[in-house]
Amino acid sequence: SMPRTPTERVLWAAVSLGAGVGEEISYRGVFTSLLARILPLEVAVSIAVVAFTVAHAGRGWRDLTVIGVIAILMHGLVLWTGSLYLAMAVHFGSDLAAGLTYGRLGDKYGYPAEPLPPPEPAATA
């Protein structure tokens, strides 16, 4: 659901911070570093990009393409700065802004505050 109440916004900020720090450490830090010990850096980064993208599956091919491009850019940012800190901040800020924007748009366009129930299973013959 979209963060719409003050409590939901605070919780969204916490989730965004966790994702920004955790995913950058996991994919651009540890995973890439371990792979780079046994593979050329370009191969290690490529595998990490694919793993990060696949981990976000379920969003559709267009979204996965965008996520893959973002993963490449974030690896570039880490390689350029030599640190995960800026990548963590960018990831956190992006997730936070997206969630808060979704919440505002949900209010603006009248999306229901509660998640919609799952569709009923199709009848079998």
N, CA, C and O atoms as CSV, one atom per row, in Angstrom:
chain,resi,resn,atom,element,x,y,z
A,1,SER,N,N,0.833,-1.185,0.000
A,1,SER,CA,C,0.000,0.000,0.000
A,1,SER,C,C,0.873,1.243,0.000
A,1,SER,O,O,2.079,1.172,0.237
A,2,MET,N,N,0.260,2.362,-0.264
A,2,MET,CA,C,0.978,3.623,-0.356
A,2,MET,C,C,1.046,4.286,1.017
A,2,MET,O,O,0.047,4.307,1.737
A,3,PRO,N,N,2.202,4.825,1.391
A,3,PRO,CA,C,2.285,5.503,2.688
A,3,PRO,C,C,1.510,6.821,2.657
A,3,PRO,O,O,1.862,7.745,1.923
A,4,ARG,N,N,0.444,6.893,3.472
A,4,ARG,CA,C,-0.412,8.070,3.433
A,4,ARG,C,C,-0.547,8.769,4.772
A,4,ARG,O,O,-0.720,9.987,4.813
A,5,THR,N,N,-0.473,8.039,5.851
A,5,THR,CA,C,-0.593,8.663,7.168
A,5,THR,C,C,0.810,9.002,7.671
A,5,THR,O,O,1.797,8.482,7.149
A,6,PRO,N,N,0.905,9.870,8.679
A,6,PRO,CA,C,2.240,10.169,9.230
A,6,PRO,C,C,2.983,8.914,9.705
A,6,PRO,O,O,4.190,8.795,9.492
A,7,THR,N,N,2.278,7.987,10.342
A,7,THR,CA,C,2.922,6.753,10.798
A,7,THR,C,C,3.425,5.936,9.617
A,7,THR,O,O,4.545,5.426,9.644
A,8,GLU,N,N,2.600,5.809,8.580
A,8,GLU,CA,C,3.025,5.065,7.393
A,8,GLU,C,C,4.220,5.730,6.731
A,8,GLU,O,O,5.094,5.036,6.211
A,9,ARG,N,N,4.281,7.035,6.735
A,9,ARG,CA,C,5.427,7.740,6.125
A,9,ARG,C,C,6.713,7.479,6.906
A,9,ARG,O,O,7.777,7.289,6.319
A,10,VAL,N,N,6.605,7.471,8.227
A,10,VAL,CA,C,7.784,7.168,9.051
A,10,VAL,C,C,8.239,5.739,8.803
A,10,VAL,O,O,9.431,5.475,8.647
A,11,LEU,N,N,7.279,4.817,8.767
A,11,LEU,CA,C,7.633,3.425,8.491
A,11,LEU,C,C,8.233,3.269,7.102
A,11,LEU,O,O,9.172,2.496,6.912
A,12,TRP,N,N,7.689,4.005,6.124
A,12,TRP,CA,C,8.247,3.958,4.763
A,12,TRP,C,C,9.686,4.470,4.762
A,12,TRP,O,O,10.547,3.916,4.078
A,13,ALA,N,N,9.938,5.519,5.524
A,13,ALA,CA,C,11.306,6.049,5.607
A,13,ALA,C,C,12.246,4.994,6.188
A,13,ALA,O,O,13.378,4.850,5.727
A,14,ALA,N,N,11.782,4.257,7.201
A,14,ALA,CA,C,12.612,3.214,7.798
A,14,ALA,C,C,12.881,2.091,6.799
A,14,ALA,O,O,14.006,1.599,6.704
A,15,VAL,N,N,11.862,1.688,6.060
A,15,VAL,CA,C,12.039,0.647,5.037
A,15,VAL,C,C,12.991,1.138,3.951
A,15,VAL,O,O,13.856,0.390,3.496
A,16,SER,N,N,12.836,2.381,3.540
A,16,SER,CA,C,13.712,2.956,2.507
A,16,SER,C,C,15.158,2.993,2.975
A,16,SER,O,O,16.072,2.693,2.206
A,17,LEU,N,N,15.365,3.361,4.231
A,17,LEU,CA,C,16.721,3.386,4.775
A,17,LEU,C,C,17.305,1.979,4.815
A,17,LEU,O,O,18.461,1.770,4.446
A,18,GLY,N,N,16.505,1.017,5.263
A,18,GLY,CA,C,16.971,-0.371,5.303
A,18,GLY,C,C,17.332,-0.898,3.934
A,18,GLY,O,O,18.348,-1.574,3.771
A,19,ALA,N,N,16.498,-0.591,2.940
A,19,ALA,CA,C,16.787,-1.043,1.571
A,19,ALA,C,C,18.026,-0.341,1.028
A,19,ALA,O,O,18.888,-0.977,0.422
A,20,GLY,N,N,18.114,0.951,1.241
A,20,GLY,CA,C,19.256,1.706,0.718
A,20,GLY,C,C,20.578,1.229,1.283
A,20,GLY,O,O,21.553,1.074,0.548
A,21,VAL,N,N,20.616,0.997,2.574
A,21,VAL,CA,C,21.848,0.532,3.208
A,21,VAL,C,C,22.071,-0.955,2.932
A,21,VAL,O,O,23.153,-1.358,2.504
A,22,GLY,N,N,21.047,-1.760,3.178
A,22,GLY,CA,C,21.190,-3.207,3.057
A,22,GLY,C,C,21.488,-3.699,1.654
A,22,GLY,O,O,22.370,-4.534,1.454
A,23,GLU,N,N,20.750,-3.179,0.682
A,23,GLU,CA,C,20.973,-3.645,-0.693
A,23,GLU,C,C,22.311,-3.171,-1.237
A,23,GLU,O,O,22.960,-3.899,-1.988
A,24,GLU,N,N,22.730,-1.981,-0.879
A,24,GLU,CA,C,24.036,-1.512,-1.367
A,24,GLU,C,C,25.166,-2.333,-0.744
A,24,GLU,O,O,26.106,-2.721,-1.438
A,25,ILE,N,N,25.077,-2.595,0.551
A,25,ILE,CA,C,26.102,-3.439,1.183
A,25,ILE,C,C,26.103,-4.828,0.551
A,25,ILE,O,O,27.157,-5.372,0.224
A,26,SER,N,N,24.904,-5.394,0.384
A,26,SER,CA,C,24.794,-6.766,-0.113
A,26,SER,C,C,25.261,-6.912,-1.552
A,26,SER,O,O,26.117,-7.745,-1.849
A,27,TYR,N,N,24.700,-6.101,-2.448
A,27,TYR,CA,C,24.969,-6.295,-3.880
A,27,TYR,C,C,26.214,-5.567,-4.366
A,27,TYR,O,O,27.048,-6.157,-5.052
A,28,ARG,N,N,26.349,-4.282,-4.014
A,28,ARG,CA,C,27.493,-3.533,-4.516
A,28,ARG,C,C,28.719,-3.666,-3.629
A,28,ARG,O,O,29.833,-3.370,-4.059
A,29,GLY,N,N,28.523,-4.104,-2.413
A,29,GLY,CA,C,29.636,-4.287,-1.501
A,29,GLY,C,C,30.108,-5.724,-1.438
A,29,GLY,O,O,31.044,-6.111,-2.138
A,30,VAL,N,N,29.459,-6.512,-0.600
A,30,VAL,CA,C,29.907,-7.875,-0.318
A,30,VAL,C,C,29.872,-8.781,-1.545
A,30,VAL,O,O,30.882,-9.395,-1.890
A,31,PHE,N,N,28.727,-8.869,-2.202
A,31,PHE,CA,C,28.580,-9.798,-3.332
A,31,PHE,C,C,29.598,-9.504,-4.432
A,31,PHE,O,O,30.283,-10.406,-4.912
A,32,THR,N,N,29.689,-8.247,-4.820
A,32,THR,CA,C,30.623,-7.873,-5.883
A,32,THR,C,C,32.066,-8.104,-5.453
A,32,THR,O,O,32.877,-8.587,-6.243
A,33,SER,N,N,32.394,-7.766,-4.215
A,33,SER,CA,C,33.770,-7.960,-3.724
A,33,SER,C,C,34.162,-9.435,-3.698
A,33,SER,O,O,35.274,-9.798,-4.080
A,34,LEU,N,N,33.237,-10.278,-3.244
A,34,LEU,CA,C,33.547,-11.715,-3.222
A,34,LEU,C,C,33.742,-12.269,-4.625
A,34,LEU,O,O,34.679,-13.028,-4.876
A,35,LEU,N,N,32.855,-11.889,-5.536
A,35,LEU,CA,C,33.000,-12.353,-6.917
A,35,LEU,C,C,34.289,-11.829,-7.547
A,35,LEU,O,O,34.941,-12.541,-8.312
A,36,ALA,N,N,34.657,-10.594,-7.229
A,36,ALA,CA,C,35.851,-9.988,-7.820
A,36,ALA,C,C,37.135,-10.662,-7.347
A,36,ALA,O,O,38.190,-10.463,-7.949
A,37,ARG,N,N,37.064,-11.445,-6.293
A,37,ARG,CA,C,38.244,-12.194,-5.843
A,37,ARG,C,C,38.554,-13.365,-6.769
A,37,ARG,O,O,39.695,-13.820,-6.850
A,38,ILE,N,N,37.525,-13.848,-7.467
A,38,ILE,CA,C,37.731,-15.032,-8.318
A,38,ILE,C,C,37.447,-14.768,-9.797
A,38,ILE,O,O,37.732,-15.608,-10.650
A,39,LEU,N,N,36.882,-13.591,-10.092
A,39,LEU,CA,C,36.526,-13.252,-11.473
A,39,LEU,C,C,37.013,-11.842,-11.796
A,39,LEU,O,O,37.254,-11.046,-10.889
A,40,PRO,N,N,37.157,-11.533,-13.071
A,40,PRO,CA,C,37.464,-10.143,-13.426
A,40,PRO,C,C,36.350,-9.214,-12.911
A,40,PRO,O,O,35.187,-9.610,-12.839
A,41,LEU,N,N,36.717,-7.996,-12.561
A,41,LEU,CA,C,35.766,-7.048,-11.979
A,41,LEU,C,C,34.539,-6.847,-12.872
A,41,LEU,O,O,33.416,-6.779,-12.373
A,42,GLU,N,N,34.747,-6.752,-14.183
A,42,GLU,CA,C,33.619,-6.537,-15.094
A,42,GLU,C,C,32.619,-7.692,-15.022
A,42,GLU,O,O,31.409,-7.474,-15.082
A,43,VAL,N,N,33.124,-8.915,-14.894
A,43,VAL,CA,C,32.256,-10.088,-14.791
A,43,VAL,C,C,31.543,-10.077,-13.441
A,43,VAL,O,O,30.347,-10.360,-13.367
A,44,ALA,N,N,32.271,-9.750,-12.379
A,44,ALA,CA,C,31.678,-9.692,-11.043
A,44,ALA,C,C,30.545,-8.670,-10.997
A,44,ALA,O,O,29.473,-8.947,-10.460
A,45,VAL,N,N,30.788,-7.485,-11.564
A,45,VAL,CA,C,29.758,-6.454,-11.596
A,45,VAL,C,C,28.564,-6.912,-12.431
A,45,VAL,O,O,27.417,-6.696,-12.041
A,46,SER,N,N,28.820,-7.532,-13.558
A,46,SER,CA,C,27.728,-8.012,-14.417
A,46,SER,C,C,26.848,-9.025,-13.693
A,46,SER,O,O,25.621,-8.963,-13.779
A,47,ILE,N,N,27.470,-9.950,-12.985
A,47,ILE,CA,C,26.706,-10.952,-12.234
A,47,ILE,C,C,25.906,-10.276,-11.123
A,47,ILE,O,O,24.745,-10.620,-10.902
A,48,ALA,N,N,26.508,-9.328,-10.431
A,48,ALA,CA,C,25.809,-8.620,-9.360
A,48,ALA,C,C,24.626,-7.817,-9.906
A,48,ALA,O,O,23.574,-7.754,-9.271
A,49,VAL,N,N,24.794,-7.210,-11.072
A,49,VAL,CA,C,23.693,-6.466,-11.703
A,49,VAL,C,C,22.540,-7.410,-12.017
A,49,VAL,O,O,21.384,-7.099,-11.729
A,50,VAL,N,N,22.849,-8.554,-12.603
A,50,VAL,CA,C,21.799,-9.523,-12.936
A,50,VAL,C,C,21.116,-10.020,-11.662
A,50,VAL,O,O,19.890,-10.125,-11.621
A,51,ALA,N,N,21.886,-10.323,-10.632
A,51,ALA,CA,C,21.305,-10.813,-9.373
A,51,ALA,C,C,20.394,-9.761,-8.749
A,51,ALA,O,O,19.299,-10.085,-8.290
A,52,PHE,N,N,20.835,-8.504,-8.728
A,52,PHE,CA,C,20.027,-7.418,-8.172
A,52,PHE,C,C,18.736,-7.254,-8.964
A,52,PHE,O,O,17.666,-7.060,-8.386
A,53,THR,N,N,18.838,-7.332,-10.266
A,53,THR,CA,C,17.672,-7.172,-11.133
A,53,THR,C,C,16.692,-8.317,-10.920
A,53,THR,O,O,15.493,-8.083,-10.767
A,54,VAL,N,N,17.185,-9.549,-10.908
A,54,VAL,CA,C,16.319,-10.711,-10.713
A,54,VAL,C,C,15.656,-10.665,-9.331
A,54,VAL,O,O,14.513,-11.093,-9.175
A,55,ALA,N,N,16.370,-10.152,-8.340
A,55,ALA,CA,C,15.797,-10.042,-6.990
A,55,ALA,C,C,14.581,-9.124,-6.966
A,55,ALA,O,O,13.759,-9.210,-6.053
A,56,HIS,N,N,14.460,-8.259,-7.945
A,56,HIS,CA,C,13.318,-7.346,-8.039
A,56,HIS,C,C,12.287,-7.832,-9.060
A,56,HIS,O,O,11.441,-7.057,-9.505
A,57,ALA,N,N,12.355,-9.109,-9.428
A,57,ALA,CA,C,11.411,-9.674,-10.404
A,57,ALA,C,C,9.987,-9.565,-9.873
A,57,ALA,O,O,9.756,-9.442,-8.670
A,58,GLY,N,N,9.058,-9.611,-10.789
A,58,GLY,CA,C,7.657,-9.484,-10.414
A,58,GLY,C,C,7.097,-8.124,-10.748
A,58,GLY,O,O,5.918,-7.853,-10.518
A,59,ARG,N,N,7.930,-7.279,-11.285
A,59,ARG,CA,C,7.500,-5.926,-11.629
A,59,ARG,C,C,7.276,-5.736,-13.125
A,59,ARG,O,O,6.843,-4.664,-13.548
A,60,GLY,N,N,7.555,-6.733,-13.916
A,60,GLY,CA,C,7.397,-6.606,-15.362
A,60,GLY,C,C,8.726,-6.299,-16.026
A,60,GLY,O,O,9.640,-5.767,-15.397
A,61,TRP,N,N,8.826,-6.641,-17.307
A,61,TRP,CA,C,10.089,-6.503,-18.044
A,61,TRP,C,C,10.567,-5.074,-18.162
A,61,TRP,O,O,11.765,-4.814,-18.049
A,62,ARG,N,N,9.657,-4.140,-18.386
A,62,ARG,CA,C,10.088,-2.743,-18.524
A,62,ARG,C,C,10.709,-2.248,-17.223
A,62,ARG,O,O,11.755,-1.599,-17.236
A,63,ASP,N,N,10.061,-2.556,-16.102
A,63,ASP,CA,C,10.616,-2.143,-14.811
A,63,ASP,C,C,11.947,-2.827,-14.542
A,63,ASP,O,O,12.869,-2.206,-14.013
A,64,LEU,N,N,12.056,-4.102,-14.904
A,64,LEU,CA,C,13.318,-4.808,-14.684
A,64,LEU,C,C,14.443,-4.208,-15.526
A,64,LEU,O,O,15.590,-4.159,-15.080
A,65,THR,N,N,14.130,-3.759,-16.718
A,65,THR,CA,C,15.140,-3.097,-17.554
A,65,THR,C,C,15.628,-1.827,-16.870
A,65,THR,O,O,16.830,-1.567,-16.815
A,66,VAL,N,N,14.701,-1.044,-16.356
A,66,VAL,CA,C,15.068,0.194,-15.640
A,66,VAL,C,C,15.894,-0.144,-14.400
A,66,VAL,O,O,16.903,0.507,-14.130
A,67,ILE,N,N,15.472,-1.155,-13.648
A,67,ILE,CA,C,16.213,-1.565,-12.453
A,67,ILE,C,C,17.621,-2.013,-12.823
A,67,ILE,O,O,18.574,-1.697,-12.112
A,68,GLY,N,N,17.767,-2.743,-13.922
A,68,GLY,CA,C,19.096,-3.156,-14.377
A,68,GLY,C,C,19.983,-1.973,-14.724
A,68,GLY,O,O,21.165,-1.958,-14.380
A,69,VAL,N,N,19.425,-0.992,-15.398
A,69,VAL,CA,C,20.194,0.215,-15.737
A,69,VAL,C,C,20.590,0.960,-14.464
A,69,VAL,O,O,21.720,1.432,-14.340
A,70,ILE,N,N,19.659,1.062,-13.524
A,70,ILE,CA,C,19.974,1.729,-12.255
A,70,ILE,C,C,21.081,0.971,-11.525
A,70,ILE,O,O,21.980,1.589,-10.954
A,71,ALA,N,N,21.024,-0.363,-11.538
A,71,ALA,CA,C,22.073,-1.160,-10.893
A,71,ALA,C,C,23.434,-0.877,-11.517
A,71,ALA,O,O,24.431,-0.750,-10.805
A,72,ILE,N,N,23.478,-0.780,-12.823
A,72,ILE,CA,C,24.741,-0.461,-13.513
A,72,ILE,C,C,25.244,0.917,-13.083
A,72,ILE,O,O,26.425,1.088,-12.781
A,73,LEU,N,N,24.343,1.892,-13.057
A,73,LEU,CA,C,24.727,3.248,-12.644
A,73,LEU,C,C,25.212,3.280,-11.195
A,73,LEU,O,O,26.167,3.986,-10.870
A,74,MET,N,N,24.548,2.513,-10.326
A,74,MET,CA,C,24.964,2.489,-8.924
A,74,MET,C,C,26.340,1.833,-8.768
A,74,MET,O,O,27.149,2.280,-7.955
A,75,HIS,N,N,26.608,0.776,-9.541
A,75,HIS,CA,C,27.947,0.190,-9.522
A,75,HIS,C,C,28.970,1.214,-10.001
A,75,HIS,O,O,30.057,1.325,-9.435
A,76,GLY,N,N,28.621,1.953,-11.037
A,76,GLY,CA,C,29.519,3.003,-11.518
A,76,GLY,C,C,29.785,4.053,-10.456
A,76,GLY,O,O,30.914,4.522,-10.312
A,77,LEU,N,N,28.761,4.423,-9.717
A,77,LEU,CA,C,28.912,5.404,-8.640
A,77,LEU,C,C,29.852,4.876,-7.556
A,77,LEU,O,O,30.703,5.609,-7.053
A,78,VAL,N,N,29.693,3.596,-7.200
A,78,VAL,CA,C,30.566,2.993,-6.190
A,78,VAL,C,C,32.009,2.930,-6.702
A,78,VAL,O,O,32.943,3.251,-5.967
A,79,LEU,N,N,32.185,2.522,-7.941
A,79,LEU,CA,C,33.541,2.452,-8.496
A,79,LEU,C,C,34.159,3.838,-8.618
A,79,LEU,O,O,35.357,3.999,-8.384
A,80,TRP,N,N,33.370,4.833,-8.977
A,80,TRP,CA,C,33.865,6.204,-9.138
A,80,TRP,C,C,34.272,6.821,-7.802
A,80,TRP,O,O,35.310,7.476,-7.705
A,81,THR,N,N,33.439,6.607,-6.756
A,81,THR,CA,C,33.722,7.227,-5.455
A,81,THR,C,C,34.595,6.360,-4.570
A,81,THR,O,O,35.225,6.859,-3.638
A,82,GLY,N,N,34.639,5.043,-4.856
A,82,GLY,CA,C,35.397,4.142,-4.009
A,82,GLY,C,C,34.714,3.868,-2.680
A,82,GLY,O,O,35.350,3.395,-1.738
A,83,SER,N,N,33.424,4.164,-2.599
A,83,SER,CA,C,32.693,4.027,-1.352
A,83,SER,C,C,31.241,3.646,-1.625
A,83,SER,O,O,30.719,3.899,-2.711
A,84,LEU,N,N,30.601,3.043,-0.644
A,84,LEU,CA,C,29.176,2.723,-0.740
A,84,LEU,C,C,28.293,3.858,-0.214
A,84,LEU,O,O,27.089,3.863,-0.473
A,85,TYR,N,N,28.859,4.806,0.509
A,85,TYR,CA,C,28.050,5.809,1.202
A,85,TYR,C,C,27.161,6.635,0.279
A,85,TYR,O,O,25.975,6.808,0.561
A,86,LEU,N,N,27.703,7.139,-0.801
A,86,LEU,CA,C,26.892,7.950,-1.706
A,86,LEU,C,C,25.817,7.087,-2.368
A,86,LEU,O,O,24.683,7.535,-2.535
A,87,ALA,N,N,26.161,5.858,-2.745
A,87,ALA,CA,C,25.175,4.951,-3.336
A,87,ALA,C,C,24.052,4.659,-2.336
A,87,ALA,O,O,22.883,4.601,-2.717
A,88,MET,N,N,24.401,4.476,-1.071
A,88,MET,CA,C,23.384,4.255,-0.036
A,88,MET,C,C,22.448,5.458,0.067
A,88,MET,O,O,21.229,5.305,0.148
A,89,ALA,N,N,23.029,6.645,0.062
A,89,ALA,CA,C,22.226,7.865,0.175
A,89,ALA,C,C,21.305,8.043,-1.033
A,89,ALA,O,O,20.137,8.399,-0.881
A,90,VAL,N,N,21.831,7.795,-2.218
A,90,VAL,CA,C,21.023,7.913,-3.439
A,90,VAL,C,C,19.898,6.886,-3.429
A,90,VAL,O,O,18.756,7.217,-3.745
A,91,HIS,N,N,20.209,5.648,-3.071
A,91,HIS,CA,C,19.212,4.578,-3.026
A,91,HIS,C,C,18.122,4.927,-2.012
A,91,HIS,O,O,16.933,4.829,-2.316
A,92,PHE,N,N,18.525,5.331,-0.815
A,92,PHE,CA,C,17.565,5.725,0.220
A,92,PHE,C,C,16.686,6.873,-0.262
A,92,PHE,O,O,15.462,6.814,-0.148
A,93,GLY,N,N,17.307,7.910,-0.797
A,93,GLY,CA,C,16.547,9.078,-1.262
A,93,GLY,C,C,15.573,8.729,-2.372
A,93,GLY,O,O,14.453,9.238,-2.401
A,94,SER,N,N,15.989,7.872,-3.277
A,94,SER,CA,C,15.132,7.465,-4.386
A,94,SER,C,C,13.922,6.677,-3.887
A,94,SER,O,O,12.789,6.952,-4.280
A,95,ASP,N,N,14.172,5.699,-3.020
A,95,ASP,CA,C,13.067,4.901,-2.480
A,95,ASP,C,C,12.124,5.765,-1.652
A,95,ASP,O,O,10.905,5.636,-1.760
A,96,LEU,N,N,12.677,6.636,-0.834
A,96,LEU,CA,C,11.854,7.518,0.001
A,96,LEU,C,C,10.986,8.417,-0.861
A,96,LEU,O,O,9.781,8.528,-0.634
A,97,ALA,N,N,11.594,9.059,-1.847
A,97,ALA,CA,C,10.843,9.969,-2.725
A,97,ALA,C,C,9.755,9.227,-3.494
A,97,ALA,O,O,8.647,9.739,-3.649
A,98,ALA,N,N,10.067,8.019,-3.978
A,98,ALA,CA,C,9.073,7.244,-4.730
A,98,ALA,C,C,7.874,6.923,-3.852
A,98,ALA,O,O,6.734,7.141,-4.263
A,99,GLY,N,N,8.109,6.415,-2.664
A,99,GLY,CA,C,7.010,6.048,-1.779
A,99,GLY,C,C,6.159,7.237,-1.378
A,99,GLY,O,O,4.931,7.155,-1.389
A,100,LEU,N,N,6.798,8.338,-1.025
A,100,LEU,CA,C,6.038,9.522,-0.621
A,100,LEU,C,C,5.259,10.096,-1.802
A,100,LEU,O,O,4.147,10.596,-1.633
A,101,THR,N,N,5.839,10.025,-2.983
A,101,THR,CA,C,5.133,10.486,-4.186
A,101,THR,C,C,3.928,9.594,-4.470
A,101,THR,O,O,2.852,10.098,-4.790
A,102,TYR,N,N,4.094,8.276,-4.358
A,102,TYR,CA,C,2.964,7.357,-4.562
A,102,TYR,C,C,1.836,7.688,-3.595
A,102,TYR,O,O,0.666,7.704,-3.977
A,103,GLY,N,N,2.191,7.951,-2.347
A,103,GLY,CA,C,1.174,8.285,-1.354
A,103,GLY,C,C,0.419,9.551,-1.711
A,103,GLY,O,O,-0.808,9.594,-1.617
A,104,ARG,N,N,1.146,10.584,-2.123
A,104,ARG,CA,C,0.492,11.845,-2.514
A,104,ARG,C,C,-0.393,11.636,-3.743
A,104,ARG,O,O,-1.509,12.152,-3.803
A,105,LEU,N,N,0.104,10.883,-4.717
A,105,LEU,CA,C,-0.699,10.627,-5.914
A,105,LEU,C,C,-1.923,9.777,-5.589
A,105,LEU,O,O,-2.990,9.974,-6.171
A,106,GLY,N,N,-1.772,8.837,-4.664
A,106,GLY,CA,C,-2.914,8.037,-4.240
A,106,GLY,C,C,-4.004,8.900,-3.634
A,106,GLY,O,O,-5.186,8.707,-3.918
A,107,ASP,N,N,-3.606,9.857,-2.797
A,107,ASP,CA,C,-4.582,10.790,-2.230
A,107,ASP,C,C,-5.210,11.640,-3.324
A,107,ASP,O,O,-6.428,11.810,-3.376
A,108,LYS,N,N,-4.367,12.166,-4.191
A,108,LYS,CA,C,-4.839,13.082,-5.238
A,108,LYS,C,C,-5.843,12.412,-6.172
A,108,LYS,O,O,-6.842,13.024,-6.551
A,109,TYR,N,N,-5.581,11.155,-6.545
A,109,TYR,CA,C,-6.421,10.481,-7.525
A,109,TYR,C,C,-7.417,9.501,-6.907
A,109,TYR,O,O,-8.072,8.747,-7.627
A,110,GLY,N,N,-7.532,9.507,-5.597
A,110,GLY,CA,C,-8.576,8.747,-4.941
A,110,GLY,C,C,-8.380,7.240,-4.879
A,110,GLY,O,O,-9.356,6.491,-4.842
A,111,TYR,N,N,-7.120,6.783,-4.867
A,111,TYR,CA,C,-6.902,5.345,-4.696
A,111,TYR,C,C,-7.354,4.952,-3.297
A,111,TYR,O,O,-7.192,5.730,-2.357
A,112,PRO,N,N,-7.921,3.753,-3.145
A,112,PRO,CA,C,-8.380,3.349,-1.809
A,112,PRO,C,C,-7.216,3.270,-0.823
A,112,PRO,O,O,-6.109,2.873,-1.185
A,113,ALA,N,N,-7.479,3.649,0.414
A,113,ALA,CA,C,-6.428,3.636,1.436
A,113,ALA,C,C,-6.042,2.210,1.802
A,113,ALA,O,O,-4.881,1.942,2.109
A,114,GLU,N,N,-6.988,1.308,1.773
A,114,GLU,CA,C,-6.708,-0.094,2.081
A,114,GLU,C,C,-6.388,-0.837,0.789
A,114,GLU,O,O,-6.935,-0.517,-0.267
A,115,PRO,N,N,-5.499,-1.833,0.871
A,115,PRO,CA,C,-5.206,-2.611,-0.345
A,115,PRO,C,C,-6.465,-3.299,-0.857
A,115,PRO,O,O,-7.330,-3.701,-0.079
A,116,LEU,N,N,-6.551,-3.425,-2.139
A,116,LEU,CA,C,-7.672,-4.135,-2.740
A,116,LEU,C,C,-7.545,-5.621,-2.439
A,116,LEU,O,O,-6.430,-6.140,-2.385
A,117,PRO,N,N,-8.666,-6.321,-2.240
A,117,PRO,CA,C,-8.575,-7.763,-2.001
A,117,PRO,C,C,-8.088,-8.469,-3.254
A,117,PRO,O,O,-8.261,-7.965,-4.363
A,118,PRO,N,N,-7.474,-9.644,-3.079
A,118,PRO,CA,C,-7.025,-10.381,-4.268
A,118,PRO,C,C,-8.229,-10.819,-5.098
A,118,PRO,O,O,-9.314,-11.026,-4.554
A,119,PRO,N,N,-8.046,-10.960,-6.400
A,119,PRO,CA,C,-9.155,-11.385,-7.243
A,119,PRO,C,C,-9.586,-12.820,-6.900
A,119,PRO,O,O,-8.785,-13.641,-6.453
A,120,GLU,N,N,-10.830,-13.081,-7.118
A,120,GLU,CA,C,-11.350,-14.432,-6.891
A,120,GLU,C,C,-10.741,-15.383,-7.917
A,120,GLU,O,O,-10.527,-14.992,-9.064
A,121,PRO,N,N,-10.458,-16.631,-7.522
A,121,PRO,CA,C,-9.924,-17.592,-8.499
A,121,PRO,C,C,-10.954,-17.847,-9.605
A,121,PRO,O,O,-12.162,-17.842,-9.370
A,122,ALA,N,N,-10.446,-18.067,-10.791
A,122,ALA,CA,C,-11.325,-18.355,-11.929
A,122,ALA,C,C,-12.008,-19.703,-11.715
A,122,ALA,O,O,-11.410,-20.650,-11.204
A,123,ALA,N,N,-13.246,-19.761,-12.109
A,123,ALA,CA,C,-14.002,-21.016,-11.972
A,123,ALA,C,C,-13.457,-22.031,-12.977
A,123,ALA,O,O,-13.159,-21.699,-14.124
A,124,THR,N,N,-13.339,-23.249,-12.524
A,124,THR,CA,C,-12.871,-24.315,-13.418
A,124,THR,C,C,-14.071,-25.129,-13.898
A,124,THR,O,O,-15.063,-25.280,-13.185
A,125,ALA,N,N,-13.961,-25.638,-15.092
A,125,ALA,CA,C,-15.080,-26.389,-15.682
A,125,ALA,C,C,-15.128,-27.804,-15.232
A,125,ALA,O,O,-16.013,-28.554,-15.645
